Amino acid sequence: MLRTLLIIIITGLSFQGMAQSSVQEILKEIEKNNPKLKAHQQYLEAQKLGIRSLDNLANPEVEWEKSFSSPEGKPYEILLSQSFDFPTSYIYKNQLKEERIANLKNIREKTRQEVLLESELLCFELIYRNKQNKELSKRMKNAEQLSVFFQKKLKAGDGNILELNKIKMLALNTKNQLQLVQSRISNLKQDLRKQNGGIELDFKLEDYPALQLDENAKSHIEKAVNADPYLKQLSSTEQMASKEISLVKTASLPKITIGYRYLGSDIMKEANGVKLGVSIPLWENKNKVKQAKLMKQFHMEEFSYQKMEKENEYEKLFQTFSNLKSSLKDYQNVFSEKQYDTLLRKAMNYGEISGIEYLTESIYYYDSFDTYLEIEYNYFNTKAKLLRYLL
C-alpha cells in the first residue's frame, strides 16, 4: 500500500514538473485557469444571447374591452394582434446577427492575446531575474571567499585595510542586490500565480525559449497586422456598419399588424373578423439613415487609423529588436570567449595584479555582465511582443 502511494505521489510530481517545463506549457495552464478569461467567456456568452434576441418578433398584444352602460346588451370585444416589420428587414437583421456573433471571436482573441502576452512577459522577466539571482549568488560566494582571503593577508602583514574594506563594501552591495532580486522574483511568482487563478506554478526556468521570427521587417509586419484580432474586430464592425444602413432604410418602410377580433353581447349575435393595420413611418426614423452613414464613415476612419498605429508600433519594435540583436551578439562574443572573472582571480593569486586592481576590474566586469543580461532580457521581451499574434 505504501509503495503504491509513493508511486502515485512521484508520478503526480513528475507530471506537474512536465506540465511546467517550458514557457509554452505555463501559458497553456494560464489559458485554462485565468479568471479574467473565464469571466470574459461568460460575458461573451451573454452577449451572444443578447444578439440572438435582436431579431425576435415583437410581443403579441391582447386587448379586452367591455361597455357597462350600453342599452345593446353590454357588448364586449376581444382583440389579438401581432406586429411585423417589413419583410426585408428580417434579412438584414439575420445577417447582422450572424456577423456580430462571428465578431465575438475577435473580441475573445483580443482579450486572450492580452492575457497570454502579459503572462509570457512575466515569465521572461522571471527568467531574467533567475539569471541575475544565479550570478549574484556566485558573486556573493566569491566576495565572502575574498573577504576571508584578505583578512588572512592582513593578519600576515601582506595586505592592507583599504583592500579589506573595499571587499566588504562589495559584499554588502552584492548582498543588497541579491535581496532586491529575490524579492522581485517572489513578487513575479505571485503575479504569475494570480494569472493562473491562484494555482501555484513551480517556475524554475533559467533559459529563454527559442522564438522563430521572420526577420524581413515588411513581411513580418504585414503578417502581424493581418492577424491582429483588434484590427479584425474593427474591420468586422466596419462591414456591419454597411448592413446597418440597409437595415435602417428598411425601418422607413411600413410595419404591418395582423389580428383577430371577436365581438360579443348579451343580446346581440356574436361577431368575429380579421384586423389589418399598417404604420406610417413619418417621424420615428427621421435622420437615422444619415446617422448610420456617419457611423460607417467613423468606423472606416477608425480602422484606417488603428491599422496605421499598429504598423507604426511594429516598425518601432522591429527597429528596437534589430538594435538589441546586434548588441546581444557583440556581448555574447565577448563572454563566450573566456571566463574573465576566473582569469582575474588567477592573476591576483599569482600576484600579477593587486587586490585593488582586482576589485576595479571585477566591478567593471560585473557591470558589463549585468548590461549583457539586461540586453538579453530586452531582446526576448521585444521579440515576444513582435510575435504576440502567434499566441
C-alpha positions in Angstrom: 0.0 0.0 0.0 2.8 2.4 0.9 4.7 1.5 -2.3 1.6 2.3 -4.3 1.1 5.6 -2.6 4.7 6.6 -3.2 4.4 5.7 -6.9 1.2 7.9 -7.1 2.9 10.8 -5.4 6.1 10.5 -7.6 4.0 10.2 -10.7 2.0 13.3 -9.8 5.1 15.3 -9.0 6.7 14.2 -12.3 3.6 15.2 -14.2 3.5 18.6 -12.5 7.1 19.1 -13.4 6.5 18.2 -17.0 3.4 20.4 -17.2 5.5 23.4 -16.2 8.8 22.6 -18.0 8.5 25.4 -20.6 7.0 28.8 -21.0 4.6 27.3 -23.6 3.3 24.8 -21.0 2.9 27.5 -18.4 0.9 29.6 -20.9 -1.4 26.6 -21.5 -2.1 26.3 -17.8 -2.8 30.0 -17.5 -5.2 29.9 -20.5 -7.1 27.2 -18.8 -7.2 28.8 -15.3 -7.1 32.5 -15.8 -10.1 34.2 -14.0 -10.2 37.1 -16.5 -10.6 34.8 -19.4 -13.2 32.7 -17.6 -15.2 35.8 -16.7 -14.8 37.2 -20.3 -16.1 34.0 -21.7 -19.3 34.3 -19.6 -19.6 37.9 -20.8 -19.4 36.8 -24.4 -22.0 34.1 -23.9 -24.3 36.7 -22.5 -23.6 39.0 -25.5 -24.3 36.1 -27.9 -27.7 35.5 -26.3 -28.4 39.3 -26.5 -27.5 39.4 -30.1 -29.7 36.4 -30.9 -32.7 38.2 -29.4 -32.4 41.2 -31.6 -34.4 39.7 -34.5 -37.1 38.4 -32.3 -40.7 39.3 -33.2 -42.5 42.0 -31.3 -44.6 40.7 -28.4 -48.3 39.8 -29.4 -50.9 42.1 -27.9 -54.2 41.1 -26.4 -57.0 43.7 -25.7 -60.3 43.3 -23.9 -63.0 46.0 -23.8 -66.5 45.9 -22.2 -69.2 48.5 -22.1 -71.2 48.6 -18.8 -73.8 51.3 -19.8 -74.8 50.2 -23.3 -78.5 49.5 -24.0 -77.5 47.0 -26.5 -76.6 44.2 -24.1 -73.3 45.5 -22.7 -71.1 44.4 -25.6 -67.5 43.3 -25.1 -64.7 43.0 -27.5 -61.5 40.8 -27.6 -58.6 41.7 -30.0 -55.5 39.6 -30.5 -52.8 41.1 -32.8 -49.2 40.7 -33.9 -46.9 43.4 -35.4 -44.3 42.6 -38.1 -41.5 44.7 -39.6 -41.3 45.0 -43.3 -40.2 41.5 -44.5 -36.8 42.7 -46.0 -35.7 44.0 -42.6 -35.5 40.4 -41.2 -33.0 39.6 -43.9 -30.6 42.4 -42.8 -31.3 41.6 -39.1 -30.3 38.0 -39.6 -27.1 39.0 -41.5 -26.2 41.5 -38.7 -26.8 38.9 -36.1 -24.5 36.3 -37.7 -21.8 38.9 -38.2 -22.0 40.2 -34.6 -21.8 36.7 -33.3 -18.8 35.9 -35.5 -17.1 39.2 -34.3 -17.3 37.9 -30.7 -14.5 35.5 -31.7 -12.2 38.5 -32.5 -13.1 40.2 -29.2 -12.3 36.9 -27.3 -9.0 36.5 -29.2 -8.0 40.1 -28.3 -8.5 39.5 -24.6 -6.8 36.1 -24.8 -3.8 37.6 -26.5 -3.5 40.4 -23.9 -3.6 37.9 -21.0 -1.1 35.4 -22.6 1.3 38.2 -23.6 1.2 39.7 -20.1 1.9 36.2 -18.7 4.7 35.5 -21.2 6.4 38.8 -20.3 6.1 37.8 -16.7 7.8 34.5 -17.5 10.6 36.3 -19.4 11.2 38.7 -16.5 11.3 35.7 -14.1 14.0 34.1 -16.3 15.9 37.3 -16.3 15.7 37.6 -12.5 16.6 33.9 -12.1 19.7 34.6 -14.2 20.5 37.6 -12.0 19.9 35.6 -8.9 22.3 32.9 -10.0 25.0 35.4 -11.0 24.7 37.5 -7.8 24.7 34.3 -5.6 28.0 33.4 -7.3 29.4 36.9 -6.7 28.3 36.8 -3.1 30.1 33.5 -2.5 33.2 34.9 -4.3 33.0 38.1 -2.1 32.8 36.0 1.1 35.9 34.0 0.0 37.8 37.1 -0.9 36.9 38.7 2.5 38.4 35.7 4.3 41.4 35.8 1.9 42.2 39.4 2.5 41.7 39.1 6.3 44.3 36.4 6.3 46.6 38.6 4.2 46.1 41.5 6.6 46.9 39.3 9.6 50.0 38.1 7.8 51.1 41.7 7.2 50.8 41.2 3.4 47.7 43.2 2.9 46.1 46.5 3.8 42.8 47.6 5.5 41.8 49.5 2.4 41.6 46.3 0.3 39.6 44.6 3.0 37.1 47.4 3.4 36.6 47.6 -0.4 35.9 43.8 -0.4 33.4 44.2 2.5 31.7 47.1 0.6 31.5 44.9 -2.5 30.0 42.0 -0.5 27.4 44.4 1.1 26.4 45.8 -2.2 26.1 42.4 -3.7 24.0 41.2 -0.7 21.6 44.1 -1.1 21.3 43.5 -4.9 20.6 39.8 -4.2 17.9 40.6 -1.7 16.2 43.0 -4.1 16.3 40.4 -6.9 14.9 37.7 -4.7 12.2 40.0 -3.6 11.3 40.8 -7.2 11.3 37.0 -8.0 8.8 36.4 -5.2 6.6 39.2 -6.5 6.7 38.0 -10.0 5.8 34.5 -8.9 2.8 35.9 -7.1 1.7 37.8 -10.2 2.1 34.6 -12.2 0.0 32.7 -9.7 -2.7 35.3 -9.9 -2.7 34.9 -13.7 -3.2 31.2 -13.1 -6.2 31.7 -11.0 -4.4 31.4 -7.7 -2.9 28.0 -8.6 0.8 27.7 -7.8 3.3 27.4 -10.7 6.7 25.8 -10.0 8.7 28.2 -12.1 12.5 27.4 -12.2 13.3 28.2 -15.8 16.6 30.0 -16.5 16.7 29.9 -20.3 14.6 31.8 -22.7 12.5 29.8 -25.2 13.6 29.7 -28.9 11.3 32.0 -30.8 11.4 31.9 -34.6 11.0 35.3 -36.1 10.7 36.3 -39.8 13.5 38.9 -39.9 12.2 40.6 -43.1 10.5 43.6 -41.4 8.0 44.3 -44.2 6.9 40.6 -44.4 6.6 40.3 -40.6 4.7 43.5 -40.1 2.2 42.5 -42.8 1.6 39.1 -41.2 1.3 40.6 -37.7 -1.1 43.3 -38.8 -3.3 41.0 -40.8 -3.6 38.6 -37.8 -4.2 41.2 -35.2 -7.6 40.4 -33.5 -8.3 44.1 -32.7 -8.0 45.1 -36.3 -10.1 42.2 -37.3 -12.7 43.4 -34.8 -12.7 46.9 -36.3 -12.8 45.6 -39.9 -15.8 43.4 -39.0 -17.5 46.4 -37.3 -16.9 48.5 -40.5 -18.6 45.8 -42.6 -21.5 45.6 -40.1 -22.0 49.4 -40.4 -22.9 48.9 -44.1 -25.5 46.3 -43.2 -26.8 48.7 -40.5 -27.5 51.4 -43.2 -29.6 48.9 -45.2 -31.5 47.9 -42.0 -32.2 51.5 -41.0 -33.5 52.1 -44.5 -36.0 49.2 -44.2 -37.2 50.8 -40.9 -38.6 53.6 -43.1 -41.0 51.1 -44.7 -44.4 50.5 -43.2 -44.9 48.0 -40.4 -47.8 45.5 -40.6 -50.2 44.4 -37.9 -52.4 41.3 -38.3 -55.0 40.4 -35.7 -58.2 38.6 -34.8 -61.2 40.5 -33.4 -64.1 38.9 -31.5 -67.3 40.9 -30.6 -69.8 39.6 -28.2 -73.0 40.9 -26.4 -75.7 39.7 -24.0 -78.5 40.2 -26.6 -76.7 40.6 -29.9 -75.3 37.9 -32.1 -71.6 37.2 -31.7 -69.3 38.5 -34.5 -65.6 38.0 -35.3 -63.2 39.1 -38.0 -59.7 40.0 -39.0 -57.8 43.1 -38.2 -55.1 44.5 -40.6 -53.0 47.6 -39.9 -50.2 49.5 -41.4 -48.0 52.0 -39.7 -47.0 55.2 -41.5 -43.3 56.0 -40.7 -43.4 59.8 -40.8 -41.3 60.9 -37.8 -39.8 57.9 -35.8 -36.9 57.2 -38.2 -36.0 60.8 -39.1 -32.2 61.3 -39.5 -31.5 57.6 -38.7 -30.1 56.8 -42.2 -27.9 59.9 -42.0 -26.7 58.8 -38.6 -25.9 55.3 -39.8 -23.9 56.6 -42.8 -21.9 58.8 -40.4 -21.2 55.8 -38.2 -20.0 53.8 -41.1 -17.6 56.7 -42.0 -16.4 56.8 -38.4 -15.7 53.0 -38.4 -13.8 53.3 -41.7 -11.6 56.1 -40.3 -11.1 54.3 -37.0 -9.9 51.1 -38.7 -7.6 53.1 -41.0 -6.1 55.0 -38.0 -5.7 51.9 -35.8 -4.1 50.0 -38.6 -1.6 52.8 -39.1 -0.9 52.8 -35.3 -0.3 49.1 -35.3 2.1 49.3 -38.3 4.0 52.1 -36.6 4.1 50.2 -33.3 5.5 47.1 -35.1 8.0 49.1 -37.1 9.4 50.7 -33.9 9.5 47.3 -32.2 11.3 45.8 -35.2 13.9 48.6 -35.1 14.5 48.1 -31.4 14.7 44.3 -31.9 17.4 44.8 -34.7 19.5 47.1 -32.5 19.2 44.7 -29.5 20.1 41.7 -31.6 23.3 43.4 -32.8 24.3 44.4 -29.2 23.5 41.0 -27.8 25.6 39.3 -30.4 28.6 41.5 -29.5 28.2 40.8 -25.8 27.8 37.0 -26.5 31.0 37.0 -28.4 32.9 38.7 -25.5 31.5 36.5 -22.7 31.7 33.2 -24.7 35.4 33.6 -25.4 36.7 33.4 -21.9 35.8 33.4 -18.2 37.0 36.8 -17.4 36.3 36.7 -13.7 38.2 33.4 -13.4 41.2 34.8 -15.2 41.2 37.9 -12.9 41.1 35.7 -9.8 44.1 33.7 -11.1 46.0 36.9 -11.9 45.5 38.1 -8.4 46.5 34.8 -6.8 49.7 34.8 -8.8 50.5 38.3 -7.8 50.2 39.7 -11.3 47.6 42.3 -10.1 46.9 43.9 -6.7 43.8 43.4 -4.7 42.6 46.9 -5.6 43.2 46.3 -9.3 41.3 43.0 -9.0 38.3 44.8 -7.4 38.3 47.6 -10.0 38.4 45.1 -12.9 35.8 42.9 -11.2 33.4 45.8 -10.8 33.9 46.6 -14.5 33.3 43.0 -15.4 30.1 42.8 -13.2 28.7 46.0 -14.8 29.3 44.6 -18.3 27.7 41.3 -17.5 24.7 43.0 -15.9 24.3 45.0 -19.1 24.5 41.8 -21.1 21.7 40.2 -19.1 19.6 43.3 -19.4 20.1 43.5 -23.2 19.3 39.7 -23.5 16.1 40.3 -21.5 15.0 43.3 -23.6 15.8 41.3 -26.8 13.5 38.4 -25.9 10.9 40.8 -24.4 10.8 42.7 -27.7 10.7 39.5 -29.7 7.7 38.3 -27.7 5.8 41.5 -28.5 6.6 41.1 -32.1 5.3 37.5 -32.1 2.2 38.1 -29.9 0.0 37.5 -32.9 1.0 33.8 -32.8 -0.2 33.3 -29.2 
